[in-house]
Amino acid sequence: MESNSSKGVFRPLEGNTFCFDCYPGIECFTECCARLRLILTPYDIVRIKNRLGLLSDRFLDLYTDTVFEEGLVFPLVKLNMHPESGRCPFVTRQGCAIYEDRPGACRLYPIGMASAFPVGGEKAKEKFFIVSESHCLGFKENKEWTIEEWLKHEGVTHYNTMNDPWMRIVTASRSLSQGAVLDQKLKMFFMASYNLDRFRAFVFHSPFFEKFEVLEEIKLKIAEDDVELMKFGFEWLRFALFGEKTMKLIAAQ
């Protein structure tokens, strides 16, 4: 999550603790919920669209835009701010209207995190820093946290667990071919990452199960559970994009 006012205010985390608190009544309450370039992960979208009772298409049309980051091949989805106020569409005077399902980047704030997957490694290497914005008075509070305490308290650890398989795909340094093949792969990526309702229709209303061996118990799960479908989609993307043996093809008769 990056705001216009946050540029140049990243500072190293000294030790493993920091002081911070945020609550209704603090003078700067919700000031951090404006002028953001907030990239949404697949798990963010699942949580928010289900919270709002929207299908994927409708959520994407109403609240997001597709962007490309320098150095990344894959498209990302950005949450659109209000065109006039520049504020998050879900923030109110009382606070976040979707607080229990707020994006992972919002949960992490005011901590920033850089992560990378070492070649052949299964766990991301993480580096943390402080996002110290001039409007934020939370750092003047006396409540002390360790990084571990903050991540647990804000639910970041769970979000990271959900998002890590997707991050491995997004940050993979493998060739995807060019031309029409690349275009098709990017469409696959967008569908399985961001538009789960369309991906579910693709899986259940195409010859998908005639091509891939999928256990009946998994079919039942992905038919109803968006999180299970999301995780299934990550496995399919690794097969479709990179040729990894994460899916088993049905042998030709």
N, C-alpha and C positions, 0 to 999 in steps of 0.2 A: 504494500500500500504506500503510495507516494503522493504527497500533497504539494501544491506549488510553494507553500511556505516551509516545507521540510527540507528543501534542497540545501546542502551545505551544512546540515545540522546533525549529521550522523557522527557519533563519537564512540570511541571504544568503551567497552564495559570494563570497569576497573574491578578486578576480582570477580566474584560470583554473585554479588548482591547489589541491589539498588533500592532507593526509596521512591515510592510512588503510591498514589491513591486517587481514585476518581469516583465521584458520587453526585447525585442530584443535590444542587445547592452550591457546589464549587463554582466559582465565578466563570470558569472557562468551559462549563459543561456543554458537550456536543460540538465545541468549536473544532474538534479534530474530525468531525463528520462532514467536511466540506472540501471542495476543490481537490478531490482525490483522483488518482489514477489507479483504481482498485481492480486488479485482475482476479477473476473468479476461477476457482478450480471446479472440476466436475462435482466433487462432494459439496462444495458451496452451493452449486446450482440445484442439486438434488434437495438439499435441506430447505432452501429458500422457496423454490417453486412448489414443493409439497406443503410448506407452511402457508403459502398464499392460495393453494388449491388450484394452481395453474398447470396446464400442459406445457411441455418444454418449448414448443413453438411460440406459444403466447408469451411466456416469460421472456424468452430471448428477444422477441419483437418489442415488448414494452419497456424492458429495463436494461438492455445491453447493446454493445456494439462490438464488432469483430476487429481486432487489431493484429499487427505483426510487429514483433520485437526484433530489433537488430540482433543478428547472430542466431536467431531461431528460425527453423523451417516451418514450424507448425503455427496455425492461427491461434490466438488467445482471445478470450472473451472479457471485455471490460464492463464494469457496472457504470451506467450513465448517471451523471449527477443532474440535478434539476437545472434546466436551461437558464433560468433567471437567477435563482439564489445560489447556484453552485453547490447546493447541499445534497447529501445522500437522499434518495427518494424514500427511504425507510426511517429517517430520523424525525422525531417530533420534539416539542418542548419538554416532554416528559422523558425523553431518551429514545433509545432504539426500539422501534415497534416490532422488530423480529429478533430481539436480543438473544433468545435461546437458540436461534438458528443463524446468528450473524456469521459472516465469512471468517475464515481462518486468519486472514490478515488483520481484521479488526480485533480478534481475540488476542493476537500477539502484541499489538500496540500497547505501550510505547517501546517495545523491544523490536528490533529488526533482526532478521536471520538470513544468513547466506548459507546455502547447502549445496553439496555436490556429491555425486556418487562416484567413488573410485572405481577404476576399471576392474571388473570382476567382483566388486564388492556388493553386498546385499543391503548394507546400511549406509545412509547418507552421513557425510561428515558435515557438522553444523558449526557455524560461527555466529555469535550473537553480538549485537551492538545496541546502543541507545539511540532512539529517535527523539532528539531534544528540540521541540518546536517552541518558538518564542511565546506563543499564546497559551501553552500548557502550564498550568499551575500545579499539576499533580506531583511534580518533582519536589515541591516545597513541603509536601506532606511527610510525616514521620514514619509511615508504615514501610517496613523493610521486607524485601523479598529476596529469595534466591531464585535463580533462573528456573530450577526444577519446580519450586513452589508456584511460581507464576504460570508456567506451562500447564501444570496440573490444575490450578485454580481456574484458568480460563478455558480449559478443554482443548488446548493446542495439541497436546500429545496425541489425542484421539484423531484429530483432524490430520495431523502429519501421517499417522498410520494409514488413514484412508487415501491420502493423496500421494504417498511415496511411490506406489507402482506407476501412477500416471507421470510423476516427475521424472522417473527413469526413462519413460518413452520420450517426453518432451526434450530432455537434455541429451538424448543419445546422439553420438557423433557418427551416425551411419548414413550411407547414401540411400536415398529413396528413389533413385532414377530421375528422369527428366520428362518434360513434355506431358503427354496425355496420361502416362502412368503416374507421374507425380501428382497431377491434378486429381486423379481418381483416389489416390492414397490420402490426399489432404481432405477430400470429401468424406472418406471413411473415418478419418481421425475426428473430424468435426462432429459427425453423427454419433459415434460411440462415446465421445467425450462430453458433449454438451446437449445433445438432443436425444435423451434416452427413450422418449416415447416413439420417436421415429426408428431408433435402433431396435426397440422391442418389436415393432411392426415388421422390420426387415428380417429379424430372426425367426418370427413365428409365421410370417406370410410370404416366405420365399422358400426355395429348396435348401435352406440352410441345414436343416437336420438330415437331409439326404446326402449331404457332403461331409458333415462332421459328426463324430460320435459324441453324444452328450447324454449323460445319465438322466434318467427320468426324474430323480429327485432334484437335480439341478434345473431341469426344465420347469418344474413346479415352482422353485424358488424365484427364478428370473421372470416368470410370468407375472408375479405379484409384487416382488420386492425390488424397488429401484436401486438400493445399495448393492444387492446381490447382482443385479443386471449390470451395474456400473463396473463391478469387479470382474464379471464375465467379459465385459467389453474390453477391459484392459488386456486380458489374456488373448482375446481375438485380435486386438491391434498389434500385439507383439508378433503374432503369426502373420497377419496380413501385411504389416509394414516391413518387418525385418526377417521374416521366414523362420522365426524361432519355433521350436516344437512344443508350443503351449496348447495346441489343439490337435486332436487326432482325426485324420481323414478316414472316411469309410472306404475300404478297399473296393475297387471296381470289380463287378461280378463278371 
